[in-house]
Amino acid sequence: MLADYHVHCEFSEDSTERMEDMILRGIELKLDEICFTDHVDYGIRPDWDEGEISWRGGDGVGTPKDVLYPNVNVNYPEYFGKLLRMQKTFKDKIVIKKGLEFGIQTITIDKFERLYDKYEDELDFVLLSVHQVDNKEFWLQDYQRGKSQQEYNEGYYKQIYEVQKRYKNYSVLSHLDHIIRYDLQGIYPYEKVKDLIAEILKLAIKDGKGIEINTSSWHYNLKDTTPSREILKLYKDLGGKIITMGSDAHSIKYLADHFADARKILKEEIGFKDFCTFEKMVPIFHEL
């Protein structure tokens, strides 16, 4: 069973890859399932129908710097409409699931509640991510600026926990140590945030939520997996069972990237026996 559960296309503000091209590449790779999870980040960008569109460049690693992207959230009617058409077109070749990546902050929870209520019947899967705090983005260093390494690392994990306590309409926690990707001071010691991470994982397990292994760590040239092996092991040791595999691909180049490596790590190093796909927000277990 091969399933990529973190995929972006032209409906994300930082991708220009057409949905159909992602699907065709998935078929070439012999994926059984692909789940699109395009970005929604209230606070730092408006919805598709809220006034004038601004534009932004890529980060130069996941997406080209010399390409401009419309800085808006997903056009939901067009997105779900196209997903339905793609499901019908490719129904005999690949299973296509409908997801979104919610970039939530405590100050935007109410907007995500309304969004989920509106499109609940459409969704198979929701990633819970924290890409910014107080509308200050990590990749631009806006959040880190003026803070010590301890302050912005602890602040990141505390934000996740506070969101988790108040927001429950999600499937898995996405790229849980995401802040590492944008930490110019190097990797903050795991032991210093282990207790914070443990509380996050305990709450996820209590709420029946999972985590993902995000294989973008390979093309970002990170020193460990995302999240780290230590976090993956802690989740398992605490009793966690729900884990998905996602490439975080914004182009066909990275679809299902290093999945064989990720599967081997989950099974042989961490000790997981299963991974999950989702249907209508319910996890389905498959042997690794």
C-alpha positions in Angstrom: 0.0 0.0 0.0 1.4 3.4 -1.1 -0.4 6.6 -0.1 0.9 10.2 -0.1 -1.1 12.2 2.4 0.5 15.6 2.2 0.3 17.0 -1.4 0.0 20.6 -2.7 -1.1 21.8 -6.1 -2.2 25.0 -7.9 -4.7 25.7 -5.1 -2.0 26.4 -2.6 -0.4 29.8 -2.5 3.1 28.4 -3.0 2.6 25.9 -5.8 1.8 26.1 -9.5 1.7 22.4 -10.1 -1.6 21.3 -11.7 -3.6 18.8 -9.7 -3.9 16.5 -12.7 -0.2 16.4 -13.2 0.3 15.4 -9.6 -2.2 12.6 -10.1 -0.6 11.4 -13.3 2.8 11.3 -11.5 1.2 9.4 -8.7 -0.1 6.8 -11.1 3.4 6.5 -12.6 4.8 5.9 -9.1 2.1 3.3 -8.6 0.5 5.1 -5.6 -2.7 3.5 -4.4 -3.9 6.8 -2.9 -3.1 10.5 -3.1 -4.6 13.1 -0.7 -4.5 16.7 -1.6 -3.9 19.0 1.4 -3.8 22.6 0.1 -3.0 25.5 2.4 -5.4 27.5 4.5 -3.5 30.1 6.7 -5.9 32.6 8.2 -4.3 35.6 9.7 -1.5 35.9 7.1 -3.6 35.6 4.0 -7.2 36.1 3.0 -9.7 33.8 1.5 -9.8 33.6 -2.3 -12.9 35.9 -2.4 -11.8 38.6 0.1 -10.6 41.6 -2.0 -7.5 42.3 -3.9 -4.9 39.5 -4.3 -1.3 40.1 -3.4 1.7 38.0 -4.6 4.7 36.3 -3.0 7.7 34.4 -4.0 8.7 30.8 -3.1 11.2 29.8 -0.4 13.8 28.6 -2.9 13.9 25.0 -1.6 10.4 23.6 -1.8 9.3 26.1 -4.3 11.2 28.3 -6.8 12.1 31.8 -5.6 11.6 33.3 -9.1 7.9 32.3 -9.3 5.2 34.5 -7.9 2.2 32.9 -6.2 -1.2 34.5 -5.4 -1.2 35.0 -1.6 -4.7 33.6 -0.9 -6.2 30.6 0.7 -7.8 27.8 -1.3 -10.6 28.6 -3.6 -12.8 26.0 -1.9 -15.7 25.7 -4.5 -13.2 25.2 -7.4 -10.9 23.0 -5.3 -13.6 20.5 -4.2 -15.2 20.7 -7.6 -12.0 19.8 -9.3 -11.2 17.0 -6.8 -14.6 15.5 -7.6 -13.9 15.6 -11.4 -10.5 14.1 -10.8 -12.0 11.3 -8.7 -14.3 10.4 -11.6 -11.7 10.7 -14.3 -9.1 8.5 -12.6 -11.4 6.2 -10.5 -9.9 3.1 -12.1 -6.3 4.1 -11.6 -5.8 5.8 -8.2 -7.9 6.7 -5.2 -8.0 10.5 -4.6 -8.9 11.9 -1.2 -10.0 15.4 -0.3 -7.9 17.2 2.4 -6.7 20.6 3.6 -3.8 21.8 5.6 -5.0 24.1 8.4 -2.2 26.5 9.4 -3.9 27.4 12.7 -3.1 29.9 15.4 -5.0 30.5 18.7 -6.1 33.8 17.2 -7.6 32.2 14.1 -9.4 29.1 15.6 -12.9 30.6 15.1 -12.3 31.0 11.4 -11.2 27.4 11.1 -14.3 26.2 13.0 -16.5 28.0 10.6 -14.6 26.7 7.6 -14.7 23.1 8.8 -18.4 23.3 9.6 -19.1 24.5 6.0 -17.0 21.8 4.3 -17.2 18.9 6.7 -19.0 16.7 4.3 -16.3 17.2 1.7 -13.3 16.4 3.8 -11.5 13.1 4.2 -8.5 14.4 6.0 -7.2 17.6 7.8 -3.6 18.4 8.7 -3.1 20.6 11.7 0.0 22.8 11.2 1.5 25.8 12.9 3.3 27.9 10.3 3.2 31.2 12.2 2.4 32.7 15.7 0.8 36.1 16.1 0.7 36.3 12.3 4.5 36.2 12.2 5.8 33.6 9.8 8.7 31.3 10.6 10.2 31.0 7.1 10.5 34.8 6.9 12.1 34.8 10.4 9.4 37.3 11.6 8.5 35.2 14.6 12.1 34.3 15.6 13.4 37.9 15.3 14.1 39.5 18.6 13.7 36.3 20.6 16.2 33.9 22.0 16.4 30.4 20.6 14.7 29.1 23.7 11.9 31.6 23.5 10.9 30.9 19.9 11.2 27.1 20.2 9.2 26.9 23.4 6.7 29.5 22.0 6.2 27.3 18.9 5.4 24.1 20.9 3.2 26.0 23.4 1.2 27.4 20.5 0.6 23.9 19.1 -0.6 22.8 22.5 -2.9 25.7 23.1 -4.4 25.2 19.6 -4.9 21.5 20.3 -6.7 22.1 23.5 -9.3 24.3 21.7 -9.5 22.8 18.2 -10.4 19.2 17.6 -11.4 19.0 13.9 -8.2 17.6 12.5 -6.7 14.2 11.6 -3.0 14.4 12.3 -0.3 16.9 13.5 1.8 17.9 10.5 5.6 18.2 10.5 5.6 18.5 14.3 9.1 20.0 14.7 8.6 22.4 11.8 10.5 25.2 13.5 13.7 23.3 13.0 13.6 24.0 9.3 13.8 27.7 9.9 16.1 27.8 13.0 19.2 29.8 11.9 20.9 29.0 15.3 20.9 25.2 14.7 18.8 22.5 16.2 17.5 23.3 19.6 18.2 20.4 22.0 15.4 17.9 22.1 15.7 17.3 25.8 14.9 21.0 26.5 11.5 20.7 24.8 10.8 17.0 25.3 8.3 17.7 28.1 6.3 20.2 26.0 6.3 17.7 23.1 5.1 14.9 25.3 2.1 17.0 26.4 1.3 17.6 22.8 1.5 13.9 21.9 -0.5 12.8 25.0 -3.3 15.1 24.0 -3.3 14.0 20.4 -3.5 10.4 21.6 -6.2 11.1 24.0 -8.2 12.9 21.3 -7.7 10.0 18.8 -5.4 12.0 16.6 -2.2 11.1 14.8 1.1 12.5 13.5 2.8 12.3 10.1 6.2 11.5 8.9 7.0 14.3 6.4 9.6 13.3 3.9 10.4 16.9 2.9 13.2 16.5 5.4 15.3 14.9 2.6 15.0 17.7 0.1 15.5 20.3 2.8 18.7 18.5 3.7 17.7 18.2 7.4 19.9 16.1 9.7 16.9 14.0 10.9 13.4 13.0 9.9 10.5 15.4 10.2 9.5 15.0 13.0 12.7 13.6 14.5 13.2 10.0 15.3 13.0 11.0 18.9 9.6 12.5 18.5 8.3 9.5 16.4 9.6 7.1 19.1 8.1 9.2 21.9 4.7 9.1 20.2 4.9 5.3 19.8 6.1 4.8 23.4 3.2 6.9 24.7 0.7 4.6 22.9 0.3 6.5 19.6 -0.8 4.4 16.7 -2.1 6.8 14.0 0.6 7.8 11.5 0.5 9.0 7.9 3.2 9.4 5.3 3.4 12.7 3.4 5.8 14.2 1.0 4.7 17.8 1.4 5.3 17.9 -2.3 4.6 21.3 -4.1 5.9 19.9 -7.4 5.8 16.4 -9.1 9.5 16.2 -8.4 9.0 15.5 -4.7 5.8 13.4 -4.8 6.2 10.3 -2.6 9.8 11.3 -2.2 11.9 8.9 0.0 8.9 6.9 1.0 10.9 3.6 1.0 13.3 5.3 3.5 10.4 6.6 5.7 8.7 3.2 5.7 11.9 1.5 6.8 12.5 4.0 9.6 8.9 3.7 10.9 9.0 -0.2 10.8 12.6 -1.1 11.6 13.9 1.8 13.7 10.8 3.0 15.5 8.7 -0.2 15.6 5.4 0.8 14.0 3.5 -2.0 12.4 0.9 0.1 10.5 0.3 3.4 8.9 -3.0 5.1 8.1 -5.0 6.5 5.3 -8.3 8.3 6.0 -11.9 8.4 4.7 -14.3 11.0 6.0 -11.9 11.8 8.8 -11.7 8.2 10.0 -8.3 6.4 10.0 -7.9 3.2 8.1 -4.9 1.0 9.1 -2.5 -0.7 6.6 0.5 -2.9 7.3 3.8 -1.2 6.7 
